């Protein structure tokens, strides 16, 4: 599910930009995120920060992340962007 840097679409870019903004708010650090960044190891996000980020993204995009079983399998920024884009696409088709 991880997206290589070269396969970004405009939806991916919009989602990644939103994730960077939320990450900056939660961690109080500005950083360019890459799809290959590992959430725990590279971004040093603990469980509380993860929850804060997921809740902020839920609010921003109107999707359910925290209760989604797929969210438990996310390990990279690309995984999270892919899941968000998938959920956003599903929300617009229903």
Backbone as CSV, one residue per row, in Angstrom:
resi,resn,N_x,N_y,N_z,CA_x,CA_y,CA_z,C_x,C_y,C_z
1,UNK,0.812,-1.186,0.000,0.000,0.000,0.000,0.863,1.260,0.000
2,UNK,2.117,1.143,0.305,3.007,2.295,0.323,3.181,2.843,-1.077
3,UNK,3.095,4.165,-1.206,3.220,4.815,-2.491,4.634,5.320,-2.699
4,UNK,5.280,4.890,-3.794,6.595,5.453,-4.084,6.458,6.938,-4.383
5,UNK,7.531,7.684,-4.146,7.509,9.121,-4.382,7.086,9.459,-5.805
6,UNK,7.412,8.618,-6.767,7.149,8.907,-8.174,5.704,8.670,-8.589
7,UNK,4.865,8.079,-7.734,3.492,7.767,-8.122,2.476,8.679,-7.465
8,UNK,2.890,9.831,-7.038,1.960,10.749,-6.398,0.980,11.333,-7.412
9,UNK,-0.273,11.416,-7.008,-1.288,12.092,-7.806,-1.642,13.383,-7.091
10,UNK,-2.528,14.172,-7.691,-2.903,15.414,-7.019,-3.622,15.133,-5.706
11,UNK,-4.409,14.040,-5.663,-5.077,13.671,-4.406,-4.038,13.280,-3.366
12,UNK,-3.032,12.494,-3.788,-1.962,12.106,-2.866,-1.247,13.334,-2.337
13,UNK,-0.950,14.278,-3.221,-0.225,15.483,-2.831,-1.046,16.306,-1.847
14,UNK,-2.338,16.436,-2.114,-3.221,17.183,-1.208,-3.278,16.506,0.158
15,UNK,-3.396,15.201,0.160,-3.467,14.449,1.407,-2.140,14.533,2.159
16,UNK,-1.039,14.408,1.441,0.276,14.497,2.079,0.504,15.884,2.674
17,UNK,0.088,16.913,1.966,0.205,18.281,2.483,-0.614,18.444,3.754
18,UNK,-1.824,17.913,3.760,-2.668,17.977,4.956,-2.017,17.227,6.111
19,UNK,-1.435,16.074,5.816,-0.758,15.290,6.849,0.441,16.054,7.407
20,UNK,1.193,16.725,6.542,2.330,17.531,7.002,1.857,18.643,7.935
21,UNK,0.730,19.274,7.609,0.196,20.350,8.448,-0.234,19.815,9.812
22,UNK,-0.927,18.677,9.813,-1.382,18.078,11.071,-0.179,17.617,11.893
23,UNK,0.800,16.997,11.238,2.020,16.561,11.924,2.706,17.755,12.586
24,UNK,2.799,18.863,11.872,3.447,20.070,12.411,2.695,20.602,13.629
25,UNK,1.364,20.533,13.598,0.569,21.001,14.738,0.768,20.111,15.959
26,UNK,0.759,18.805,15.734,0.858,17.859,16.847,2.284,17.800,17.409
27,UNK,3.274,17.692,16.537,4.656,17.542,16.986,5.379,18.874,17.184
28,UNK,4.772,19.956,16.718,5.356,21.297,16.803,6.716,21.360,16.099
29,UNK,6.780,20.639,14.979,7.982,20.594,14.157,7.545,20.595,12.692
30,UNK,8.123,21.487,11.905,7.836,21.525,10.474,8.738,20.523,9.777
31,UNK,8.166,19.666,8.949,8.964,18.645,8.271,8.283,18.240,6.974
32,UNK,9.077,18.058,5.922,8.557,17.494,4.677,8.471,15.989,4.858
33,UNK,7.283,15.449,4.653,7.089,14.018,4.818,7.214,13.327,3.466
34,UNK,7.762,12.123,3.481,7.874,11.295,2.288,7.036,10.046,2.492
35,UNK,6.459,9.506,1.422,5.671,8.276,1.560,6.438,7.137,2.223
36,UNK,7.743,7.113,2.068,8.538,6.020,2.639,8.863,6.217,4.122
37,UNK,8.560,7.386,4.684,8.824,7.622,6.109,8.015,6.652,6.959
38,UNK,8.708,5.985,7.884,8.027,5.094,8.823,7.499,5.939,9.976
39,UNK,6.263,5.736,10.314,5.588,6.595,11.277,6.237,6.545,12.652
40,UNK,6.497,5.385,13.159,7.060,5.288,14.506,8.562,5.546,14.502
41,UNK,9.295,4.875,13.633,10.746,4.961,13.662,11.275,6.293,13.122
42,UNK,10.800,6.728,11.964,11.350,7.925,11.329,10.754,9.218,11.874
43,UNK,9.441,9.204,12.128,8.775,10.427,12.580,8.672,10.518,14.092
44,UNK,9.036,9.429,14.763,9.020,9.390,16.222,7.664,9.803,16.800
45,UNK,6.622,9.192,16.268,5.267,9.468,16.733,4.857,8.363,17.693
46,UNK,4.500,8.754,18.917,4.056,7.764,19.897,2.547,7.541,19.737
47,UNK,1.987,6.675,20.571,0.580,6.307,20.428,-0.363,7.488,20.657
48,UNK,-0.046,8.365,21.588,-0.898,9.531,21.828,-0.862,10.488,20.642
49,UNK,0.318,10.744,20.114,0.435,11.626,18.946,-0.251,10.999,17.734
50,UNK,-0.146,9.672,17.608,-0.822,8.981,16.513,-2.324,9.204,16.595
51,UNK,-2.871,9.058,17.782,-4.302,9.273,17.975,-4.682,10.716,17.654
52,UNK,-3.901,11.669,18.110,-4.163,13.078,17.815,-4.162,13.336,16.313
53,UNK,-3.199,12.757,15.620,-3.100,12.943,14.172,-4.286,12.306,13.465
54,UNK,-4.629,11.082,13.835,-5.761,10.404,13.204,-7.057,11.160,13.428
55,UNK,-7.280,11.638,14.642,-8.507,12.388,14.938,-8.559,13.700,14.149
56,UNK,-7.426,14.380,14.030,-7.382,15.625,13.256,-7.665,15.356,11.783
57,UNK,-7.126,14.251,11.258,-7.367,13.904,9.855,-8.817,13.486,9.634
58,UNK,-9.402,12.790,10.604,-10.823,12.441,10.518,-11.671,13.698,10.392
59,UNK,-11.390,14.652,11.253,-12.143,15.897,11.252,-11.943,16.664,9.940
60,UNK,-10.727,16.703,9.488,-10.411,17.469,8.277,-11.061,16.876,7.031
61,UNK,-11.044,15.542,6.916,-11.535,14.895,5.702,-12.904,14.237,5.842
62,UNK,-13.454,14.197,7.043,-14.780,13.611,7.230,-14.807,12.105,7.005
63,UNK,-13.752,11.427,7.421,-13.669,9.976,7.283,-13.415,9.363,8.654
64,UNK,-13.622,8.049,8.769,-13.383,7.337,10.030,-12.061,6.577,9.935
65,UNK,-11.087,6.992,10.721,-9.782,6.329,10.743,-9.570,5.517,12.010
66,UNK,-9.894,6.087,13.142,-9.585,5.467,14.430,-10.249,4.101,14.559
67,UNK,-11.489,3.978,14.112,-12.214,2.717,14.227,-12.049,1.816,13.011
68,UNK,-11.248,2.225,12.045,-11.055,1.447,10.828,-9.964,0.404,11.066
69,UNK,-10.271,-0.891,10.843,-9.270,-1.936,11.075,-8.020,-1.777,10.205
70,UNK,-8.151,-1.167,9.047,-6.993,-0.961,8.172,-5.982,0.003,8.802
71,UNK,-6.450,0.877,9.662,-5.558,1.852,10.296,-4.512,1.153,11.166
72,UNK,-4.849,-0.009,11.684,-3.911,-0.747,12.537,-2.737,-1.314,11.748
73,UNK,-2.863,-1.392,10.433,-1.803,-1.966,9.610,-0.875,-0.902,9.017
74,UNK,-1.154,0.354,9.281,-0.364,1.449,8.714,1.014,1.502,9.369
75,UNK,2.053,1.524,8.535,3.402,1.647,9.070,4.158,2.838,8.480
76,UNK,3.731,3.298,7.302,4.441,4.403,6.651,3.482,5.548,6.321
77,UNK,4.062,6.679,6.010,3.271,7.833,5.572,2.491,7.467,4.312
78,UNK,3.123,6.729,3.406,2.447,6.305,2.178,1.236,5.436,2.459
79,UNK,1.341,4.557,3.458,0.193,3.736,3.865,-0.960,4.624,4.318
80,UNK,-0.649,5.612,5.135,-1.677,6.499,5.671,-2.304,7.345,4.569
81,UNK,-1.485,7.877,3.681,-2.002,8.669,2.562,-2.899,7.799,1.680
82,UNK,-2.457,6.574,1.400,-3.256,5.666,0.580,-4.595,5.349,1.216
83,UNK,-4.611,5.080,2.511,-5.856,4.789,3.206,-6.773,6.010,3.213
84,UNK,-6.213,7.173,3.489,-7.020,8.393,3.471,-7.637,8.635,2.100
85,UNK,-6.851,8.474,1.051,-7.371,8.676,-0.302,-8.452,7.656,-0.636
86,UNK,-8.258,6.423,-0.196,-9.260,5.375,-0.411,-10.566,5.724,0.310
87,UNK,-10.463,6.127,1.565,-11.656,6.470,2.340,-12.353,7.708,1.778
88,UNK,-11.566,8.674,1.339,-12.139,9.878,0.744,-12.872,9.556,-0.553
89,UNK,-12.297,8.666,-1.365,-12.941,8.262,-2.625,-14.247,7.521,-2.332
90,UNK,-14.207,6.636,-1.327,-15.418,5.906,-0.944,-16.502,6.865,-0.458
91,UNK,-16.111,7.879,0.274,-17.077,8.846,0.818,-17.741,9.657,-0.293
92,UNK,-17.028,9.913,-1.364,-17.609,10.708,-2.453,-18.473,9.886,-3.363
93,UNK,-18.320,8.555,-3.356,-19.142,7.702,-4.224,-20.390,7.198,-3.521
94,UNK,-20.505,7.430,-2.222,-21.700,6.967,-1.499,-22.609,8.109,-1.165
